[in-house]
Amino acid sequence: MDSRLKNLAEQLDAGLIARREFLRKAAIVTGGTAAGLHALRGMASAQAKTKLRLWLFKSFVTAGNDVVAKQIETWAKDKNVEVEMDWATFGDREQKFVAAIEAGNPPDMAEMNLYGPMRYKAALRDVTKVASDVAASKGGLLPFAERLMKVDGKFLGVARYSMTTVFFIRKDVMEAKGLKVPKVYDPDVVEFAKKSQDPAKDLWGFGQTLNRSDDGDGFMSNILWDYGGGVFDKDGKPAIGTTFLKQNTAALQFAVDTIKKHGIQPPGVMGWTDVSNNEAYMAGKLVTTNNGASLYYAMVSKKHELAPKTTLVLTPGGPAGSFVGSSCYNWAIFHKSAKAELCEDLIRYVEDEKRFAEYIQVSVGQAGPVYKGRVDNPYWKSDPNFDAILQNILRSVNIGYPGPMTPAAAEVQGQKILTDMAGRVVVGGLSPEAALKEAHARVEEIHKIRGKA
Amino acid sequence: MRGGFHPDVTPKPRVKLEVTLRRLLGPDYRMGFLFVAPIVVLVLALVAYPFCYAVYLSMTRKYVGMPPVWVGLENYIRLTYDGFFQRAVVNSFTFTFASVAIKTVLGMGMALVLTSKIRFRSFWTGVLLIPWVAPTVVSALNFLWIYDYSLGVLNYLLVHVFGVLSHGVGWLSEPGTAMSSVIGVNVWRGFPFFGISFLAGMKAIPGELYEAAAVDGATVLQRFRHVTLPGIRNIVMIVLLLSTIWTFNDFAIIYILTKGGPGGATMVLPVLTYEIAFGAQRLGEAIAVALYMLPPLAFVIIVLSNYMRKGRTR
């Protein structure tokens, strides 16, 4: 009990004050205490921490995830900010973004992939100022990254790093067979695979799914470009079954032939998902495969026996050259956020070269440069296998190439039009021309609809 | 002429309305409305409003983060002529009817075995329920590994242990085997529900009926045909109805195993809805895909419900 109330009670018991006097004084004491507590609570809440909601990408490179989380926690402590971090994976990030945006409750800031700025442009802030500042401090953006981050002339994402695919080769098998690194798919990869594989022992020369998956879709994009084709022309109009029909037919025929004619792929390859080639390679069932650096990270970090027996080389090409579409991870700030300045401060903090160096050191090649100033980082010379990653990124093209990155180009990838097209030939029995025409109709439809967006 | 005071006996309009309402709705209609109101509000808020909003959105062009634009029946018309959608419809019916048919046969077999005098009946009942109890995602991921061409246990058993095949099968990579494989997983997961439901129905059939049939010289098959089947007819109909709806809307198994591939060979409507919503991010069209099959499904439900009601009144 409050000592003042206790005194009053004692005075009442002793008959020193009347009951009415006791009630009056007790009310003053109680009311005063309550008012004081209320004022203290108000002062306390006035000093409560600002809360920031962040969604980060949970990559397979777990050590990198830990580094960025720790950096954000340090920044939050310095700024007296309460940060609520949530993680989105390859498998659930789009669902999370769609649900949050439609519910009107997105986070303040999120780490997105290359499609993020285009897909969610209606919900994102213009971050041109901070993106330009960060880029200027690092010698400018690489051209493909700039094209991916800019939507309608404005930056909607601040580029962070690039993930790309490279060609994985079993060095021990290659040397044992006296083979050379293949430069083009046809005939180099085909011959390499035929000479190196041993189907009787379930060892296959080449492992590349054409099934609905990011891996399959990336390969199909690249191979169309390699043969001089593509989905869109330089103006961004659908050309998959018209302008580029001849080139695309040759490319699709080659992709299908790796399964149907050359017999260099495992029989179940059309049922593969994104992780299947990783598993098959690490199980010693493949001599070559296309994959991101995450496979190399997995082997190195687990001290897998195949890690020292693996060489990473440039992605093979075709008659028109060798083309690769690389990702560009980035920071995006949502319109709904009332703490945009704080988000920008955090971006500048984590993109500081000293902190990014911490991140890149544990990434085992996955965090490729998107800024010119990061290309010369000595890290890229610390492992001979990193050179292929670096060179692939430096020659990357954007989705929609030879045209610009457009909502339609993003949706063609989202709907897996290219892998559906390949699947229609491999398992549906269509001719490459018929499959291309079918795909063209779908792309036309998308282009028509997205043009109205 | 007789004069004097004549009170106005004509009922006031409000009283008249009250009398009419009592006559039409019963004397306790106010209390009735009070009791019914909470569930009506809940149904309106949680079922009717979302459903009507979904119907509205299906008639709009709605992209993520943007306001919907009214397009009328454009989404439905476009879907009608879309070859990819048409294949998904055919696949959905193939997947559903094949799965339900096989589950019915296996479930009936399971129920018949469990009603017979076998040892450890409770134990076997528990074992057979495991597929139904296991989470769908876990089951599907296990089958993804089981079906794998190079690393899967199924090919290993067929080729290396039993020597049935000279080389493995791409269970999820060929159009024929891919659909059969996903049906197989759905059947494996769903048949215990059929079995347990049929078992419950069979246990409710009085033993005297079987004894009377046996006395009349009925064979085992005749007893099954004329005693068991009529006795569990309503349960069979309910189970078929529920399973048809559940199987038609099954998403997890196909999405995890094939994502609708290869080449759309296992693309069914729930997966297509998901792909259009989250891949293409066209929410209006995605809802149109989901709602497109509502009328035929509703027709199946109404027909089966009527059949059951008729059966009860007979």
Interface residues (C-beta under 8 A of the other chain):
Chain A: E94 Q95 F97 V98 I101 E102 R119 Y120 K121 A122 A123 D202 L210 N211 R212 S213 P266 P267 G268 V269 M270 G271 W272 T273 S276 E279 A280 A283 K285 E411 G414 Q415 K416 T419 D420 A422 G423 R424 V425 V426 V427 G428 E438 R442 E445 I446 I449 K452 A453
Chain B: R61 Y63 V64 G65 M66 V69 R78 G83 F84 L144 Y147 D148 Y149 S150 L151 H167 G168 V169 G170 W171 L172 S173 E174 P175 A178 T258 K259 G260 G261 P262 G263 G264 A265 E275 I276 A277 F278 G279 A280 Q281 R282 L283
